[in-house]
């Protein structure tokens, strides 16, 4: 019996060192060497300070910025420590009321827009922290952003086009725009006129 316990203890110690120290250390070293930006959280800096992560959506409310998708993460949304979806089904009255409120808010903020509101401006993502919107969502907000910044709609549309990401590997997903990176580009290229 003591022989078996000794063998089990040695095996546990060996696997602890292998899977708990060596393997994570190796993966961390390789990631830091080859994928430093991603391994460190894809942090985005502006003017020398970190303003967010390219992987986590943020709540932009001011009219001169593009707004992100609604968020169900945390009590006030966009809480990275409480990432989740609302899990409401399509017939749930809470979801219907929330979407109706989002429609009213969108029309109040974007009175110039007369088309169909893109669904990603009305629905939350699975994580509640999606950092991207569709190009149609950006176009729907472009007139408001241009007016708030005192620039032409064409200038804003050019920045939207420059920041539209295609499908991953040319076939996965849909074209998308990272809202944080788009808003930072606006601040660099088209600062708000006072």
FIVO-722436 format. One line per field, with one value per residue: residue number from 1; residue in one letter; y, z, x of N, C-alpha, C in turn. Coordinates in Angstrom, 1 decimal, padded with zeros to 4 digits. Layout:
i	[NUM / ...]
aa	[A / ...]
nc2	[Y / ...]
nc3	[Z / ...]
nc1	[X / ...]
cac2	[Y / ...]
cac3	[Z / ...]
cac1	[X / ...]
cc2	[Y / ...]
cc3	[Z / ...]
cc1	[X / ...]
***
This chain:
i	[1 / 2 / 3 / 4 / 5 / 6 / 7 / 8 / 9 / 10 / 11 / 12 / 13 / 14 / 15 / 16 / 17 / 18 / 19 / 20 / 21 / 22 / 23 / 24 / 25 / 26 / 27 / 28 / 29 / 30 / 31 / 32 / 33 / 34 / 35 / 36 / 37 / 38 / 39 / 40 / 41 / 42 / 43 / 44 / 45 / 46 / 47 / 48 / 49 / 50 / 51 / 52 / 53 / 54 / 55 / 56 / 57 / 58 / 59 / 60 / 61 / 62 / 63 / 64 / 65 / 66 / 67 / 68 / 69 / 70 / 71 / 72 / 73 / 74 / 75 / 76 / 77 / 78 / 79 / 80 / 81 / 82 / 83 / 84 / 85 / 86 / 87 / 88 / 89 / 90 / 91 / 92 / 93 / 94 / 95 / 96 / 97 / 98 / 99 / 100 / 101 / 102 / 103 / 104 / 105 / 106 / 107 / 108 / 109 / 110 / 111 / 112 / 113 / 114 / 115 / 116 / 117 / 118 / 119 / 120 / 121 / 122 / 123 / 124 / 125 / 126 / 127 / 128 / 129 / 130 / 131 / 132 / 133 / 134 / 135 / 136 / 137 / 138 / 139 / 140 / 141 / 142 / 143 / 144 / 145 / 146 / 147 / 148 / 149 / 150 / 151 / 152 / 153 / 154 / 155 / 156 / 157 / 158 / 159 / 160 / 161 / 162 / 163 / 164 / 165 / 166 / 167 / 168 / 169 / 170 / 171 / 172 / 173 / 174 / 175 / 176 / 177 / 178 / 179 / 180 / 181 / 182 / 183 / 184 / 185 / 186 / 187 / 188 / 189 / 190 / 191 / 192 / 193 / 194]
aa	[X / X / X / X / X / X / X / X / X / X / X / X / X / X / X / X / X / X / X / X / X / X / X / X / X / X / X / X / X / X / X / X / X / X / X / X / X / X / X / X / X / X / X / X / X / X / X / X / X / X / X / X / X / X / X / X / X / X / X / X / X / X / X / X / X / X / X / X / X / X / X / X / X / X / X / X / X / X / X / X / X / X / X / X / X / X / X / X / X / X / X / X / X / X / X / X / X / X / X / X / X / X / X / X / X / X / X / X / X / X / X / X / X / X / X / X / X / X / X / X / X / X / X / X / X / X / X / X / X / X / X / X / X / X / X / X / X / X / X / X / X / X / X / X / X / X / X / X / X / X / X / X / X / X / X / X / X / X / X / X / X / X / X / X / X / X / X / X / X / X / X / X / X / X / X / X / X / X / X / X / X / X / X / X / X / X / X / X / X / X / X / X / X / X]
nc2	[-001.2 / 001.3 / 001.6 / 002.0 / 004.4 / 006.0 / 006.0 / 007.2 / 009.7 / 010.7 / 010.8 / 012.7 / 014.9 / 015.1 / 015.6 / 018.0 / 019.8 / 019.6 / 020.3 / 022.4 / 024.3 / 024.1 / 023.9 / 026.1 / 028.2 / 027.9 / 028.4 / 031.0 / 032.3 / 031.9 / 033.2 / 035.9 / 036.4 / 036.1 / 037.1 / 039.6 / 042.0 / 040.9 / 039.0 / 040.6 / 041.7 / 043.2 / 046.0 / 049.4 / 052.5 / 056.0 / 059.1 / 058.5 / 057.0 / 054.2 / 053.5 / 051.6 / 048.3 / 046.6 / 044.5 / 044.6 / 046.0 / 049.4 / 052.0 / 054.6 / 057.7 / 060.4 / 062.8 / 063.2 / 060.9 / 057.5 / 055.1 / 052.1 / 048.7 / 047.9 / 046.8 / 044.1 / 043.4 / 043.4 / 045.8 / 048.4 / 047.9 / 047.1 / 046.1 / 044.6 / 042.6 / 041.3 / 039.9 / 038.9 / 037.7 / 038.9 / 036.8 / 036.7 / 035.5 / 035.8 / 036.4 / 037.5 / 039.9 / 041.8 / 042.0 / 042.9 / 045.5 / 046.6 / 046.7 / 048.4 / 050.7 / 051.2 / 051.7 / 054.1 / 055.8 / 055.7 / 057.0 / 059.5 / 060.4 / 060.3 / 062.0 / 062.5 / 060.1 / 057.9 / 055.3 / 051.7 / 050.6 / 049.2 / 045.9 / 045.3 / 047.6 / 047.5 / 045.2 / 043.1 / 041.7 / 038.3 / 038.2 / 040.7 / 042.6 / 043.3 / 044.6 / 045.6 / 047.0 / 046.8 / 047.9 / 049.1 / 050.0 / 051.9 / 053.7 / 054.5 / 056.2 / 058.2 / 060.8 / 062.1 / 062.2 / 063.6 / 066.1 / 066.8 / 067.1 / 069.1 / 068.7 / 067.5 / 065.0 / 063.3 / 063.2 / 061.8 / 059.4 / 058.5 / 057.9 / 055.8 / 053.9 / 053.5 / 052.1 / 049.8 / 046.4 / 043.5 / 040.2 / 037.6 / 035.9 / 036.1 / 034.7 / 034.2 / 035.2 / 038.6 / 041.8 / 044.4 / 047.0 / 048.3 / 050.0 / 051.5 / 052.0 / 053.3 / 055.7 / 056.8 / 057.3 / 059.2 / 061.3 / 061.9 / 062.5 / 064.2 / 066.4 / 067.6 / 070.6 / 073.6]
nc3	[000.0 / 000.8 / -001.1 / -003.4 / -002.7 / -002.6 / -005.3 / -006.4 / -005.2 / -006.3 / -009.0 / -008.9 / -008.1 / -010.3 / -012.4 / -011.5 / -011.6 / -014.3 / -015.7 / -014.2 / -013.9 / -015.8 / -018.4 / -018.5 / -018.1 / -020.4 / -022.5 / -021.8 / -022.2 / -025.0 / -026.1 / -025.2 / -026.6 / -029.4 / -029.6 / -028.3 / -027.9 / -028.0 / -025.9 / -023.7 / -023.3 / -025.5 / -025.2 / -025.7 / -026.3 / -025.9 / -026.2 / -024.5 / -022.3 / -021.2 / -022.7 / -023.0 / -024.1 / -027.1 / -027.3 / -025.7 / -025.3 / -024.9 / -023.2 / -025.0 / -024.9 / -025.7 / -028.3 / -030.3 / -030.7 / -032.0 / -031.0 / -029.0 / -029.2 / -027.3 / -023.8 / -021.6 / -019.5 / -016.2 / -013.8 / -014.9 / -017.4 / -019.7 / -017.9 / -017.4 / -015.5 / -015.2 / -017.4 / -019.5 / -021.2 / -021.7 / -021.8 / -022.4 / -024.1 / -027.5 / -027.1 / -024.7 / -022.4 / -021.1 / -022.7 / -025.1 / -024.2 / -023.6 / -026.1 / -027.5 / -026.0 / -026.7 / -029.5 / -029.4 / -028.1 / -030.0 / -032.2 / -031.0 / -030.6 / -033.2 / -035.3 / -038.0 / -039.3 / -041.4 / -042.2 / -041.8 / -038.6 / -037.8 / -036.5 / -034.6 / -033.1 / -031.4 / -030.0 / -027.5 / -027.3 / -027.0 / -025.0 / -023.9 / -024.1 / -026.6 / -028.9 / -031.4 / -034.1 / -036.8 / -040.2 / -041.2 / -038.9 / -038.1 / -040.3 / -039.9 / -037.7 / -038.6 / -039.5 / -037.2 / -035.8 / -037.5 / -037.5 / -034.8 / -034.6 / -036.4 / -039.0 / -042.4 / -043.7 / -045.5 / -044.7 / -042.3 / -043.2 / -044.7 / -042.7 / -041.5 / -043.5 / -043.7 / -041.3 / -041.4 / -040.8 / -042.6 / -043.3 / -041.2 / -042.2 / -044.7 / -044.9 / -042.5 / -040.2 / -040.2 / -042.0 / -039.9 / -037.4 / -035.1 / -032.3 / -030.3 / -031.5 / -033.8 / -032.8 / -031.5 / -033.8 / -035.0 / -033.1 / -033.6 / -036.3 / -036.9 / -034.9 / -032.5 / -033.2 / -031.3]
nc1	[000.8 / 002.0 / 003.8 / 002.3 / 001.0 / 003.3 / 004.1 / 001.8 / 002.0 / 004.4 / 003.7 / 001.6 / 003.1 / 004.9 / 003.1 / 001.9 / 004.1 / 004.6 / 002.1 / 001.2 / 003.3 / 005.5 / 004.2 / 002.2 / 004.1 / 005.7 / 003.8 / 003.0 / 005.5 / 005.9 / 003.7 / 004.1 / 006.4 / 005.6 / 003.0 / 002.6 / 000.9 / -001.7 / -001.6 / -001.3 / -003.8 / -004.8 / -004.6 / -005.4 / -003.9 / -004.0 / -002.6 / -000.6 / -001.8 / -003.6 / -006.7 / -008.6 / -009.6 / -009.2 / -010.8 / -013.0 / -016.2 / -017.3 / -019.1 / -020.3 / -021.6 / -021.7 / -022.7 / -020.8 / -019.5 / -019.4 / -021.8 / -021.8 / -023.0 / -026.0 / -025.7 / -025.8 / -024.3 / -023.7 / -025.1 / -025.3 / -024.5 / -021.8 / -019.9 / -017.1 / -016.4 / -018.7 / -019.7 / -022.2 / -025.1 / -028.5 / -030.3 / -032.9 / -035.8 / -037.2 / -039.9 / -040.1 / -041.3 / -039.7 / -037.5 / -038.7 / -039.6 / -037.1 / -035.9 / -037.7 / -037.3 / -034.7 / -035.0 / -036.5 / -034.6 / -032.6 / -033.9 / -034.3 / -031.7 / -030.7 / -032.1 / -032.0 / -031.8 / -033.6 / -034.0 / -034.2 / -033.4 / -030.3 / -030.0 / -028.0 / -027.7 / -029.8 / -029.9 / -028.4 / -025.1 / -023.8 / -022.0 / -022.3 / -020.5 / -019.5 / -017.1 / -017.5 / -019.4 / -021.7 / -021.0 / -023.3 / -024.5 / -022.7 / -023.0 / -025.6 / -025.4 / -023.7 / -024.5 / -025.3 / -022.8 / -021.2 / -022.5 / -022.3 / -019.5 / -019.1 / -018.3 / -018.1 / -020.5 / -019.4 / -016.6 / -016.7 / -017.8 / -015.6 / -013.8 / -015.2 / -015.2 / -012.4 / -011.9 / -013.3 / -013.4 / -012.8 / -014.1 / -012.9 / -010.1 / -011.1 / -013.6 / -014.9 / -017.3 / -018.7 / -018.4 / -017.1 / -016.8 / -014.6 / -015.6 / -014.2 / -011.7 / -012.5 / -013.7 / -011.4 / -010.0 / -011.5 / -011.2 / -008.5 / -008.4 / -010.6 / -011.1 / -013.5 / -015.2 / -015.1]
cac2	[000.0 / 002.4 / 001.6 / 002.6 / 005.8 / 006.7 / 006.1 / 008.2 / 011.0 / 011.1 / 011.1 / 013.9 / 015.9 / 015.3 / 016.3 / 019.3 / 020.6 / 019.7 / 021.0 / 023.6 / 025.2 / 024.1 / 024.1 / 027.5 / 029.0 / 027.8 / 029.1 / 032.4 / 032.8 / 031.9 / 034.3 / 037.2 / 036.5 / 036.1 / 037.8 / 040.4 / 042.8 / 040.1 / 038.3 / 041.6 / 042.2 / 044.1 / 047.4 / 050.6 / 053.7 / 057.3 / 060.2 / 057.9 / 056.3 / 053.1 / 054.0 / 050.5 / 047.1 / 046.4 / 043.3 / 044.9 / 047.2 / 050.5 / 052.8 / 055.9 / 058.4 / 061.8 / 062.7 / 063.2 / 059.5 / 056.4 / 054.4 / 050.7 / 047.9 / 047.8 / 045.8 / 043.5 / 043.0 / 044.2 / 046.6 / 049.5 / 047.5 / 047.3 / 045.7 / 043.5 / 041.6 / 040.7 / 039.6 / 038.0 / 038.2 / 039.0 / 035.5 / 036.9 / 034.9 / 036.8 / 036.8 / 038.0 / 041.3 / 042.7 / 042.2 / 043.8 / 046.8 / 047.2 / 047.1 / 049.6 / 051.9 / 051.4 / 052.3 / 055.5 / 056.5 / 055.9 / 058.1 / 060.8 / 060.8 / 060.4 / 062.3 / 062.6 / 058.8 / 057.5 / 053.9 / 050.6 / 050.6 / 047.9 / 045.1 / 045.3 / 048.8 / 047.3 / 043.9 / 042.9 / 040.5 / 037.1 / 038.6 / 042.0 / 043.4 / 043.2 / 045.8 / 045.9 / 047.2 / 046.6 / 049.1 / 049.7 / 050.7 / 053.2 / 054.6 / 055.0 / 057.2 / 059.1 / 062.1 / 062.7 / 062.4 / 064.7 / 067.3 / 067.1 / 067.5 / 070.2 / 068.3 / 066.9 / 063.6 / 062.5 / 063.0 / 060.8 / 058.2 / 058.0 / 057.2 / 054.6 / 053.0 / 053.1 / 051.3 / 048.6 / 045.2 / 042.5 / 038.9 / 036.9 / 034.9 / 036.3 / 034.0 / 034.0 / 036.4 / 039.6 / 043.0 / 045.0 / 048.1 / 048.4 / 051.3 / 052.3 / 052.4 / 054.3 / 056.9 / 057.4 / 057.8 / 060.5 / 062.3 / 062.2 / 063.1 / 065.2 / 066.9 / 068.4 / 072.1 / 074.2]
cac3	[000.0 / 000.9 / -002.4 / -004.3 / -002.3 / -003.0 / -006.7 / -006.7 / -004.8 / -007.3 / -010.2 / -008.7 / -008.1 / -011.6 / -013.2 / -011.0 / -012.1 / -015.8 / -016.1 / -013.4 / -013.9 / -017.1 / -019.6 / -018.5 / -018.3 / -021.9 / -023.3 / -021.6 / -022.9 / -026.5 / -026.3 / -025.0 / -027.7 / -030.7 / -029.7 / -027.0 / -027.8 / -027.6 / -024.7 / -022.7 / -023.3 / -026.6 / -024.6 / -026.6 / -025.7 / -026.5 / -025.5 / -023.4 / -021.3 / -021.7 / -022.7 / -023.1 / -024.8 / -028.4 / -027.2 / -024.7 / -025.7 / -023.9 / -023.3 / -025.5 / -024.9 / -026.3 / -029.7 / -031.3 / -030.8 / -032.3 / -029.8 / -029.1 / -029.0 / -025.9 / -023.0 / -020.4 / -018.6 / -015.0 / -013.5 / -015.8 / -018.7 / -020.0 / -016.7 / -017.8 / -014.5 / -015.1 / -018.8 / -019.8 / -022.1 / -020.9 / -021.9 / -022.7 / -025.4 / -028.3 / -026.7 / -023.3 / -022.4 / -020.7 / -023.9 / -026.0 / -023.7 / -023.7 / -027.5 / -027.8 / -025.4 / -027.6 / -030.7 / -029.0 / -027.8 / -031.3 / -033.0 / -030.3 / -030.8 / -034.6 / -036.0 / -039.5 / -039.9 / -041.7 / -042.6 / -040.8 / -037.6 / -037.8 / -035.3 / -033.6 / -032.3 / -030.6 / -029.3 / -026.8 / -027.8 / -026.1 / -023.8 / -023.4 / -024.2 / -028.0 / -029.2 / -032.8 / -034.6 / -038.2 / -041.0 / -041.3 / -037.6 / -038.1 / -041.2 / -039.3 / -036.7 / -039.2 / -039.6 / -035.9 / -035.4 / -038.4 / -037.0 / -033.5 / -034.8 / -037.3 / -040.2 / -043.5 / -043.6 / -046.3 / -043.9 / -041.3 / -043.9 / -045.1 / -041.5 / -041.3 / -044.5 / -043.4 / -040.1 / -041.5 / -040.9 / -043.4 / -042.7 / -040.8 / -043.2 / -045.9 / -044.9 / -041.2 / -039.6 / -041.1 / -041.8 / -038.6 / -037.0 / -033.6 / -031.9 / -029.6 / -032.5 / -034.7 / -032.0 / -031.4 / -035.2 / -035.1 / -032.3 / -034.2 / -037.7 / -037.0 / -033.6 / -032.4 / -033.2 / -030.1]
cac1	[000.0 / 002.8 / 004.5 / 001.3 / 000.9 / 004.5 / 004.0 / 000.8 / 002.5 / 005.4 / 003.0 / 001.0 / 004.1 / 005.4 / 002.0 / 001.8 / 005.2 / 004.5 / 000.9 / 001.0 / 004.4 / 006.2 / 003.4 / 001.8 / 005.3 / 006.1 / 002.8 / 003.2 / 006.7 / 005.7 / 002.7 / 004.8 / 007.4 / 005.0 / 001.7 / 002.7 / -000.2 / -002.9 / -001.3 / -001.4 / -005.1 / -005.1 / -004.8 / -005.3 / -003.4 / -004.1 / -001.9 / 000.3 / -002.4 / -004.5 / -008.1 / -009.5 / -009.1 / -009.9 / -011.7 / -014.1 / -017.0 / -017.4 / -020.3 / -020.0 / -022.9 / -021.7 / -023.1 / -019.7 / -018.9 / -020.3 / -022.2 / -021.7 / -024.2 / -026.5 / -025.0 / -026.5 / -023.2 / -023.7 / -026.3 / -025.4 / -024.0 / -020.4 / -019.1 / -016.3 / -016.4 / -020.1 / -020.0 / -023.3 / -026.2 / -029.8 / -030.9 / -034.4 / -036.3 / -037.8 / -041.3 / -040.1 / -041.8 / -038.6 / -036.7 / -039.5 / -039.6 / -035.8 / -035.7 / -038.5 / -036.6 / -033.5 / -035.5 / -036.9 / -033.4 / -031.9 / -034.5 / -034.1 / -030.3 / -030.3 / -033.4 / -031.9 / -031.8 / -034.9 / -034.0 / -034.4 / -032.3 / -029.6 / -030.4 / -027.0 / -027.9 / -030.9 / -029.8 / -027.1 / -024.3 / -023.8 / -021.1 / -022.7 / -019.3 / -019.0 / -016.5 / -017.8 / -020.7 / -021.7 / -020.9 / -024.6 / -024.8 / -021.9 / -023.6 / -026.8 / -025.0 / -022.8 / -025.0 / -025.2 / -021.4 / -020.7 / -023.1 / -021.7 / -018.1 / -019.0 / -017.6 / -019.1 / -020.8 / -018.4 / -015.4 / -017.0 / -017.9 / -014.3 / -013.2 / -015.9 / -014.7 / -011.0 / -011.9 / -014.2 / -012.6 / -013.5 / -014.3 / -011.7 / -009.6 / -011.9 / -014.8 / -015.5 / -018.0 / -019.3 / -017.6 / -017.3 / -016.0 / -014.3 / -016.1 / -013.2 / -010.7 / -013.2 / -013.8 / -010.1 / -009.6 / -012.3 / -010.5 / -007.2 / -008.6 / -011.7 / -011.5 / -014.7 / -015.0 / -015.7]
cc2	[001.3 / 002.7 / 002.3 / 004.1 / 006.6 / 007.0 / 007.2 / 009.6 / 011.6 / 011.5 / 012.4 / 015.1 / 016.2 / 016.0 / 017.7 / 020.2 / 020.7 / 020.5 / 022.3 / 024.7 / 025.3 / 024.5 / 025.6 / 028.5 / 029.1 / 028.6 / 030.6 / 033.0 / 032.9 / 033.1 / 035.7 / 037.4 / 036.8 / 037.0 / 038.7 / 041.3 / 042.1 / 039.5 / 039.3 / 042.3 / 043.1 / 045.5 / 048.5 / 051.8 / 054.9 / 058.4 / 059.6 / 057.2 / 055.3 / 053.6 / 052.9 / 049.3 / 047.0 / 045.2 / 043.5 / 046.1 / 048.2 / 051.3 / 054.2 / 056.6 / 059.8 / 061.7 / 062.7 / 061.9 / 058.5 / 055.6 / 052.9 / 050.0 / 048.1 / 046.7 / 045.4 / 043.0 / 043.9 / 045.1 / 047.7 / 049.2 / 047.8 / 047.0 / 044.5 / 042.3 / 040.9 / 040.4 / 038.6 / 038.6 / 038.3 / 037.6 / 035.6 / 036.3 / 036.0 / 037.2 / 037.4 / 039.5 / 042.3 / 043.0 / 043.2 / 045.2 / 047.4 / 047.6 / 048.3 / 050.8 / 052.2 / 052.1 / 053.8 / 056.3 / 056.7 / 057.0 / 059.5 / 061.3 / 061.0 / 060.7 / 062.4 / 061.2 / 058.3 / 056.0 / 052.9 / 050.6 / 049.2 / 047.2 / 045.1 / 046.6 / 048.6 / 046.1 / 043.8 / 041.7 / 039.4 / 037.4 / 039.9 / 043.0 / 043.5 / 044.6 / 046.3 / 046.2 / 047.0 / 047.9 / 049.8 / 050.5 / 052.0 / 054.2 / 055.3 / 056.2 / 058.3 / 060.5 / 062.8 / 063.1 / 063.6 / 066.0 / 067.8 / 067.6 / 068.7 / 069.9 / 067.8 / 065.5 / 062.8 / 062.3 / 061.9 / 059.4 / 057.6 / 057.3 / 055.9 / 053.5 / 052.5 / 052.2 / 050.1 / 047.4 / 044.2 / 041.2 / 038.3 / 035.9 / 035.0 / 035.5 / 033.9 / 035.3 / 037.4 / 040.9 / 043.7 / 046.2 / 048.1 / 049.8 / 052.1 / 052.8 / 053.4 / 055.6 / 057.6 / 058.0 / 059.2 / 061.6 / 062.8 / 063.0 / 064.3 / 065.7 / 067.7 / 069.9 / 072.6 / 075.4]
cc3	[000.0 / -000.4 / -003.4 / -004.0 / -002.7 / -004.5 / -007.1 / -006.4 / -005.8 / -008.6 / -010.1 / -008.7 / -009.5 / -012.5 / -012.8 / -011.6 / -013.6 / -016.2 / -015.4 / -013.5 / -015.3 / -018.3 / -019.6 / -018.7 / -019.8 / -022.7 / -023.1 / -022.3 / -024.4 / -026.8 / -026.2 / -026.1 / -029.1 / -030.8 / -028.5 / -026.9 / -027.3 / -026.3 / -023.5 / -022.7 / -024.4 / -026.1 / -025.7 / -025.8 / -026.5 / -025.6 / -024.3 / -022.3 / -021.9 / -021.6 / -022.8 / -023.8 / -026.1 / -028.4 / -026.3 / -025.1 / -024.5 / -024.2 / -023.7 / -025.6 / -025.6 / -027.8 / -030.7 / -031.4 / -031.3 / -031.1 / -030.1 / -029.0 / -027.5 / -025.1 / -021.9 / -019.4 / -017.4 / -014.9 / -014.5 / -017.2 / -018.8 / -018.8 / -017.1 / -016.8 / -014.4 / -016.5 / -018.9 / -020.7 / -021.2 / -020.8 / -022.0 / -024.0 / -026.2 / -028.0 / -025.3 / -023.3 / -021.9 / -021.9 / -024.9 / -025.5 / -023.8 / -025.1 / -027.9 / -027.2 / -026.2 / -028.9 / -030.5 / -028.8 / -029.1 / -032.1 / -032.3 / -030.6 / -032.3 / -035.5 / -037.5 / -040.1 / -040.2 / -042.1 / -041.5 / -039.9 / -037.6 / -036.4 / -034.2 / -032.7 / -031.3 / -029.7 / -028.7 / -027.5 / -026.7 / -024.9 / -023.2 / -023.5 / -025.6 / -028.4 / -030.6 / -033.0 / -036.1 / -039.0 / -041.1 / -040.1 / -037.6 / -039.1 / -040.7 / -038.3 / -037.3 / -039.2 / -038.3 / -035.5 / -036.2 / -037.9 / -035.7 / -033.6 / -035.7 / -038.5 / -041.2 / -043.2 / -044.4 / -045.5 / -042.9 / -042.0 / -044.4 / -043.9 / -041.3 / -042.3 / -044.2 / -042.2 / -040.2 / -041.7 / -041.8 / -042.6 / -042.3 / -041.8 / -044.5 / -045.9 / -043.6 / -040.7 / -040.7 / -041.0 / -040.5 / -038.4 / -035.5 / -033.2 / -031.2 / -030.6 / -033.5 / -034.0 / -031.8 / -032.7 / -035.4 / -034.3 / -032.9 / -035.5 / -037.7 / -035.6 / -033.6 / -032.4 / -032.0 / -030.5]
cc1	[000.9 / 003.5 / 003.6 / 001.1 / 002.1 / 004.5 / 003.0 / 001.3 / 003.5 / 004.7 / 002.3 / 002.0 / 004.6 / 004.3 / 001.8 / 002.8 / 005.0 / 003.3 / 000.6 / 002.0 / 005.0 / 005.3 / 002.8 / 003.0 / 005.7 / 005.1 / 002.9 / 004.4 / 006.5 / 004.7 / 003.3 / 005.8 / 006.7 / 003.8 / 001.6 / 001.4 / -001.5 / -002.7 / -001.5 / -002.8 / -005.6 / -005.4 / -004.6 / -004.9 / -003.7 / -003.5 / -001.2 / -000.4 / -003.4 / -006.0 / -009.1 / -008.8 / -009.9 / -010.8 / -012.9 / -014.9 / -017.1 / -018.7 / -020.0 / -021.4 / -022.9 / -022.0 / -022.0 / -019.0 / -019.9 / -020.6 / -022.1 / -023.1 / -024.7 / -025.8 / -025.9 / -025.5 / -023.2 / -024.9 / -026.4 / -024.8 / -022.5 / -019.5 / -018.4 / -016.2 / -017.7 / -020.5 / -021.1 / -024.3 / -027.5 / -030.5 / -032.4 / -034.7 / -037.0 / -039.2 / -041.3 / -040.4 / -040.7 / -037.7 / -037.4 / -039.4 / -038.2 / -035.5 / -036.5 / -037.9 / -035.4 / -033.9 / -035.8 / -035.6 / -032.6 / -032.5 / -034.3 / -032.6 / -029.9 / -031.6 / -033.3 / -032.0 / -033.3 / -035.1 / -034.4 / -033.2 / -031.6 / -029.8 / -029.3 / -027.0 / -029.0 / -030.8 / -028.4 / -026.4 / -024.4 / -023.0 / -021.6 / -021.6 / -018.7 / -018.4 / -016.8 / -019.2 / -020.6 / -021.5 / -022.2 / -025.0 / -024.0 / -022.5 / -024.9 / -026.6 / -024.1 / -023.2 / -024.9 / -023.8 / -020.9 / -021.2 / -022.5 / -020.3 / -018.0 / -018.2 / -018.6 / -019.3 / -019.8 / -017.1 / -015.6 / -017.2 / -016.6 / -013.6 / -013.9 / -015.3 / -013.2 / -010.9 / -012.8 / -013.3 / -013.4 / -013.6 / -013.0 / -011.3 / -010.4 / -013.2 / -015.5 / -016.1 / -018.4 / -018.3 / -018.0 / -016.4 / -015.8 / -014.6 / -015.0 / -012.2 / -011.3 / -013.3 / -012.5 / -009.6 / -010.3 / -011.6 / -009.2 / -007.4 / -009.5 / -012.0 / -012.7 / -014.4 / -015.7 / -016.6]
***
